[in-house]
Amino acid sequence: MDKVKITIDGIEMEVPKTYTILDAAREANVDIPTLCHLKDINEIGACRMCIVEVEGARGFVTSCVMPVSDGMVVRTNTPAIRDARKTTLELLLSNHNRSCLTCVRSGNCELQALARKLNVEGIEFEGEKTKTSIDDLSPSIVRDNSKCILCKRCVAVCKKVQEVSAINTMNRGFKSEIGSACNKSLNDVPCSLCGQCIEACPTGALREKDATQKVWEALNNPELYVIVQTAPAVRAAIGEEFGMPIGTLATNEMVAGLKRLGFNKVFDTNTGADLTIMEEGTELIERINNNGVFPMITSCSPGWVRYAESNYPDLLDHLSSAKSPHQMFGAILKSYYAEKENIDPKKMFVVSVMPCVAKKSESEREEMEVDGVRDVDAVLTTREAARMMKEAGVDLSKIEGAPFDNPMGDASGAGAIFGTTGGVMEAALRTVKEILTGEPLDKIDFEEVRGEKGIKEATIKIGDKDIKVAIAHGLGNAKRIMDMIRDGNAPYHFVEIMACPGGCVMGGGQPICDAKTRATVDVRKLRAEALYKLDKELPIRKSHENPVIKKLYEEYLEKPGSHKAHKLLHTSYHPRHYFENE
């Protein structure tokens, strides 16, 4: 790769000529502040916080978009630059809702951090503020434009990565704001509710719909038996909320923290993931043996399901009818487990801790109940669970760990890897291949379905059949797969789709990393590695070998795909229409 020589604040260095000044500065550990910049996603130089001086240039240049050139001399910290940045920041703050003490992002807000860094002590430019609104109609996402700084990071992620374009910049000049088509709520437009906009937002302008108070009320109600279940990806990220390094596996600490909150039982959604594999795998086997609708597509990502219902209503018969793991597990807890423990299911309150904000919407779908009993009563994101622990004085970095409760706490390594892209596919292949061939796997790791590539394809030999599979993560990649299916050009038998880029480890409810961390650390890889490590360490690595699952079928469900299993563990989908004449 061709390189150029540049000097930044007296530091001479050689960097690839494809770098921007900001890229080079970060490599030299020279800190240039940013607000609107998201590497490879939103590089527009709009906020003007990253301005620098370049010798020979007229005026300041924005370092996030200015390419380096040979012999370039850059200064990042002159009095004129500091004054300009401070003035720009004060202008932003003058039109901002500065209720920082009561904001969910206090302490993890890039705007707040920058105000501290630039020593902003007052605002000179007080005056009229833009008229703002709060959109809280969605079960998953709240949008508060009084805290928006028009950085457009959310717009860029929605448009360029997810290719949904549910939000955009509306109006012009001082009246500019981020909004949705026809001024509708996010709940009433084709938004997948994936929450990637929340992860991209540098302030509290976007946040999850809070369920902590609902859960506290349940915990304080002596009439209720309150159970919590935790998704596989949560344990690989929740430690970050307590200062642990990214990728720390904090399973036992998380369980102990939840027990401190007062839950009657703490169970592992990985058990539900094993159950999902049994039902989804059986459905795949039936389609293979009976020449069913292909490809069959996974249905455990609710953001993806909502996207399919909104954009591909003609292809809904391709989706597996299996509920997602936490919904399945909720249904089993309120039937099988309630019977065994002699608990009235109507007195049972099930809480799911998920890496996902779309799970909130999923739990409220009318299909997610059996005989009038909801599968899941409340969904907390990883962030919300951490906030509840902090409110209770629990610090996971200092707590002694505890195991999941039995008899529903056992899970396989296959269930653990559900949390990363390719994990559902690999877990399914471990079971489907062994059941179809009737022989033990000679190799348990299907590494061909792993990795960060947006769309992965593989052909798996199962007996005398070549099973073609594909994995897509991020809705932009899902769109490409679905267009192939619609056009009749998809040769696959089985497709895994996750709404969030990287899968659940990068879900919209996970700990939020600032833009600089996202640019310099492979967060997805570190979190995913934690789950693969867990998989390798567990004694059982195939869903169909989980003794809890075996007992469940023997005592209650009879067999995968039975009438009772369908009643409890399967669902249906429906087209979504948002505008007239659609």
N, C-alpha and C positions, 0 to 999 in steps of 0.2 A: 504494500500500500504506500502510495506517495505521501511523503511527509513535508512539513514546512517548519521553519524556525520562527518562533515568536517569543516575545518577552512580556510577562504579566507581573506587574508590581516588582520589577527588577529580577524576576525569576526567568531564566532562559530555558527554553524547552523545545523539544521536537514533538509535533503532534500530527496525526493524519489530516490531510487537507480537507477532508469531509467534515471536520469538527466545526462547531460554532465556538465563539469566544467563551460562552458559558461552559461548554464541554471541556475546553482546555483548562479553564479556571478550576473546575471541580477536580480534574486530574492533578492539578498542582496544589490542591487543598486551599485554594483561595475562595472564600465564601462570597458569592454574589447573591443578594436576595432576589427572590422571585415570588410572584403571586399567580399570574395567569398560566405559567409554563407547566405543561405536562409532557415529558419527553416522548417524542414520536406521535403525540396525540393532539396537543394544543400548543403549537409553537407560533404565536402570532404577535408577540411583542406589544400587547395592548396595555398592560398595566404600567409599564415604564419604570418598574422597580429595579430592573436588571441593567439600567443604563451604566455605561462606562465611557471613559475617554480613550480615543485611539489617536495616536500621534499622526497629525496630518489631516484628520477628518474634521469637517465643520460641524460643531455641536456634538452632543452626546449620541452614542449609538446603543441600540438594544442588543445586549450580548447574547440573548437566547436565539436570535435569528441572524446575527452577523457572522458570516463564515470567516475563518482565519485566513490569513495570507502571509506569504513569506516575508519576514522582516517586520511584521506587525509589532508595534509597541503599545501595550495596553496599561492603563491605570484605572484601578477599580475603587480607590478610596481617597479621592481628593476632597477638599472642603466643598467645592462646587457640586460634586456628585452627592455628597452626604446631604447638603442643603436641598438639592433637587428631589432626592428620594424622600426626604422628610416632608417636604411640601406636598408631593404627590400622595403620600400616605395620609397626611392630615386632610386633604381634599376627599379621599375615599372615606375616612372616618366621619367627616362632617355630614355624610348622607347615609350613615350606618346606624342601626339599632345597637347601641353600645351597652346593652344589658348583660354584660359578660358574666357577672356573678351567677346569674340564673340560666345561662346558656349551656346546653348539653355538651358543647364543644369547648367550654372553658378549660384551659390547660392543654388542649390539643387543637388549637386554632392557629392557622398560619398567619392570619391577620393580627391576632393578639400577640403572637410571638414576635412579629416584625415590629409592632408598636413598642414592645419592650426593648428590642434590639436597637432601634433607632432613637430610643430615649424620648418618645413622644409624651409630653407632660400636659398638654392642653391642645385645644382645637381653635385655631384663629378664624376658621371660616364657617362659623355657625350661621345658619340661615334656613331657607325653605328646604324641605326634604321631599324626595319623590314619594308620591302616594303609593303605598304598598298594600299587599294582601297576603293572607295565609290560606293555603289550600290544605285542609286536613280531612278531606272526604275519603281518601283512600285508606284501606285497612293497614297499609304497609308504609307509606311515605308521607311525610309532612313537608311542604314547601313554604318557607317564610321569606318573602322577598325583602323584608325590612333588614335582613342580614346578608343580602346578596351584594357582591361587589362587581358583578358583571364581568367576571374573569372568563366566562364561557367554557370553563373546563367541563362542566356537566353536559353542555350542549355538544361539545366535541366528542366526549365518550359515547353519548347516546347516538350520535350521527356516524362517527367514523369507526368505532369499535363494534357497537351493538347494531348499527345500521337500522335503528328504529325511528329516530328523529321524533320522539314524543314531545320534546321541548325545543324551544328556539328563542332567539332574541326577538322581542316584540316592540313595536313603536320605535321612535327615534329621539335622539338628543336627550334632554333631561328626563323625558318620559320613558326611556328605554327600560325594559324589564325582561326577565326570563319567564316565558309562559308557554301554554299549550294551544293547539288549534282551537279557534273560535272561543278563546278564553275559558275553555272547559277545564275541569279538574283532571289531574292525572288519572283519577279513577274512571273517567269517562272518555278517555282517548286510548288508542292502541299502545299504551305503555305496558311493558311486561312486568313492571314493579320489581325488577331485578336488583335495584339499589346501587348499581354501579355509579350513578350520579352522586349518591351520598359519599361513596368512597373517594370520588374525584373532588368534591367540594372542599375548599380550604377553610370555610367558616361554618356556621350553624344554619345556613340558608336551606339546607336539605338534611333531614334526619329521619330516623325510623319512627313510626307511630308507637308511642311508649305504652308498654303493658305492665310496667313494674308495679304500679299501684294496684292493678287488678290482681296481680299475684300476691302482693303483700296482704291484701284483704282476704284472699283465700287461705293463706298461711295463718292468719289470725282468726279464722272461723273454726271453732271447735267442732262444728257439725261436718266438716269436710275432711276427707282423707286425701292429702295432696301428694301427688307423685310427680317427680321431674325426670325427664329423659334428656340425654345430651347427644348431639350428633357427632360423628367422627371428627369432622374438621374443627370443632370447637376446642378440643383438647390440644390441638396443634397451634392455637393462636391466643387463647385466653390469657396465657402467662404474660403476653406483651402488655396487657393492660396493667400489670403489676411490676413492670420494669424488667421482666425476663427477656433474654435475647430472642429475636425472631427465630422461629422453628423449634422452640422449647416444647417438648411434650410434657404437659402438666396434668395428666389424667388424674392421678390420685389426689393431687392438690385441689383440682377442680371439684372432685367428688366430696372431699372433706369440706370445702367451702360451701357447697350447696347444702350439705348436712347441717352446717352451722346456721343456715337460714331457717331451718325448721321443717324441711320436707319430710314426710313420713317415709318415703323410699326414694332412692336415687338409682335409676336404671340406665342402661346403655342402649342408645338407639341403634348401635351396631347389631344388636339382636334383631331389631326390626329390619335392618339391612339384609341380614341373613334370610329372614322370612320373605323379603321382597325377591331375593334371588330364587328362592324355591318356587314362588308363584310366577314370576316373570320368566324364569328358566323353563318351567313347565309349559307356559304359553308359547315360548319360542319352539320348544320341541314339538308341540302339537302343530304349529304352523309348518315346521320342516317336514313332519311326517304326512301332513294332510294338504300340502301345497297351499298354505294359507296366504294371507296378504303380506307381501314383502315390499320393502324391509319392515320388520318390526322395530319400533323406536321406543327407547326407554321413556318413562313417564315420572321419574322421581324428582325432576327439577321443575317446580311450579312456575318459575318465570318462563321457562321454555314452553310449558303447557299453555299458559295464557297467550304467549306469542303465537303458538300454533293455532289456537282457537281464533285469534284475531286475524291472522294472515294466511293461514292454510286450512280453512274449514273443510275443504274438499278432501283433505288427507288425514282427517282425524282417526280413520279406521286403521291407520298405520301405527298409532300409539298403543303401547301395551295398556291393558285395562288395570294393571296393578297400581294400587295406591303407593304413595311414597312411603319410605320406611317409618317416619315418625307417625304418620296417620295410621298405617297398619298396626304399629305397636300400640297406639292409643286405643284402637278398636279391640285389640287382644287384652289389654289391661282392663278394659271395662266389660269384658265378657269372661274369658277364660280365667284370668287372674282374680277378677272380682268374685267369681263363683268359688274358686279354690279357697280364697281368704274370707268368704262370707261377708263381702262388702257390697252394699247397695251401689250399683254403678252410677246412680243419680246423685250419690253423695261423694263420688270420686271426682277429683279435679286434677286433670293431667296437664302438665306444663312441658312444653318442648323448648329446649335451648338449642337454637339453630344458628348457623353462620349466614342466614338468609333472611331478607325482609319479605320476600315473596311468600314464605311459609305462613306469614300472618294472614295474608289474603287466602291462601290455600285452606287454612284451618276453618275459615268462615264459609267456604263453599257449601251450598245446600246438600251436595252429594256426600259430604264428609260426616255422616252420622248413620247410625244403625238403630232402627226401632225408636227413633226420637232421642237417642243419646249421642251427643257429639263425640267424635273420636278424640279430639284435643280441645282443651278449653282456653289455653293461652299460649302464645309463642313469644319467647324472649330471644333477642339477638345475643351474640357473644358479648357485645358491648353492654347491653342491658343487664345481663347476668353479673358482669363485673361491677356495674354500678350498684347493684343490690348488695353485693358482697362488701364493697367499700362502705356503703351506708351502714352495714351491720358491723363494721370494724374488722372485717376479714381481709388479710393480706396473703395472697397465695404464695408469695415469695418467702413467707415465714411460717407457713402452716405445715403440720405433719399430715401426710397423705392418708387416704382411706380408700378401700376398694368399693366397687359398685355393690349394691345389694343383690342378694339372691332371693328367689330362684330365677329371676329374669335378667341377671347381670352378665351371664356368660355370652361371649360373642367370638366370632372367628376373625382371623386376619383379613378374610375377604370382605367382611363388614367394615373393617377399619379403612380400607382403601377406597371406599365409596366417596370419601371426601376430596379426592383429586381427580382431574380429568383422566379418563381411561380406566378408572377404578371399578366402576359399575360393570363395564365390559369385561374386565379381567376376572372379576368375581363371578360373573355369569358363566364365562368360558370354563372356569375351573369345575363348576358343577355340571353344566350342560355336556361338556365333553366326556366327563366320567360316567354320567348317566347313560348317554347315548351309546358309548362303546362298551360299558360294563367292565371297564378295566381301569386300574389306578393310573393317575397321570405320571408319565415319566419325567415331566418337567412342569412344575407348578406355576412358575413365573412366566406370564405372557408379556415379555418386554416389548414386543412389537406394537402394543397398544398404549405404551407409556410415552411420556415426553410432552414438550410444549408446543409442537407443531399444531397449527390451528385446526387442520383436518388430517387425521391419520387413517390409513387404510391398511388392511391386512387380510390374508387368506389363511384360515385355520383348517387344517386337515382333521376331520372328525370321522373316524372309520373310513368309509369309502366316499365320504362327501367332502367337498371343498366349501366351507362356510365363509362367505365374504362379509367382512365387518368394516364399519367406519366409526370414527370418533370425532365429534366436533365440539369445541368449546368456544363460547362467545356467540351471540345471536347473529353476528355478521357471517360467521362460518356456518351456522345453522341454516341461514338463508340459502347459501350455495348448495348445501345438501338437499334442502327441500325443493329447490328449483329443479335439481336433477331428477328427483322423484316425480315431480309434477310433469316433467317433460319425458318421462319414461326412460331416462338415461342412468338410473342408479342400479348397479348390479348387486346390491348388498342384500344380505339376509337379516342383519341386525345392525342397528345404528344407536350409538349412545350420543345424546346431546345434553350439554350443560349450558345453561343461560350465561353463567359468569365465566369470563376468560380465566382459564386455570382450574375451573371447577369450584367446588364448595370451599376450598381453602382460601379462595379469593372472593368469597361471597359478599354481598352488599351489607351483611350484618357483622362482618369481622372487624377487628381493630383497624383503625384508619391510620395509614402511614402517610407522612407528608410527601410533597412532590419530590423533594431531594432524595429521600429514602427510596421512593419508588424508582428513581432514575439510577441509583447507584447500588441498590441491593436487589437480588433476585428473590423477592419475598415468596413468590409462588413455589419456587424450587425448595426453599428451606422448609416451608410448612409441609409440602408434599413429602419430602424426605423423612420427616418425622413420622408420617403415617406409614410409609413403606417400611421404616425401621420397626414400627410396632407390629406390622404384619409378619415380618420375619421372626419376631421374638415370641409370637403367640404359639401355643402348642397345637391349636386347630386352625387351619388356614383355608378350609373349604366350608361353605355355608351349610351344605347338606350333612356335614359331620358334627355340627353343633348339637350337643346333647339336649339343650333346651328346646331347640327346634324339632328334633326327633320326638321328644316327649309331647310337645304341643300337638303334633299331628297324630300321634298314637292315642292321646287321651281326648282330643277335642275336635280337630279339623279333619280327621280321617286320612286325607291325602292332599297333596297340592292340586289345586284346581277343583276341589270338591264343591258341592252346592254351598256348604257352610263357609268354606274359604272364600267363595265368590261373594257371598252376602257380606262378609266382614272386611275382606281385604281388596276388593276390586271396586272400580268406579266407572264413571262415564264422562264424556266431554261434550261441549256444545259450542257452536259457532258464536262469536261475539260480533255485534254490530254496534257502531258508535255514532254513525251519522245517517241522516235521512237518505233513503234510496240506496243504501249500501247493500 
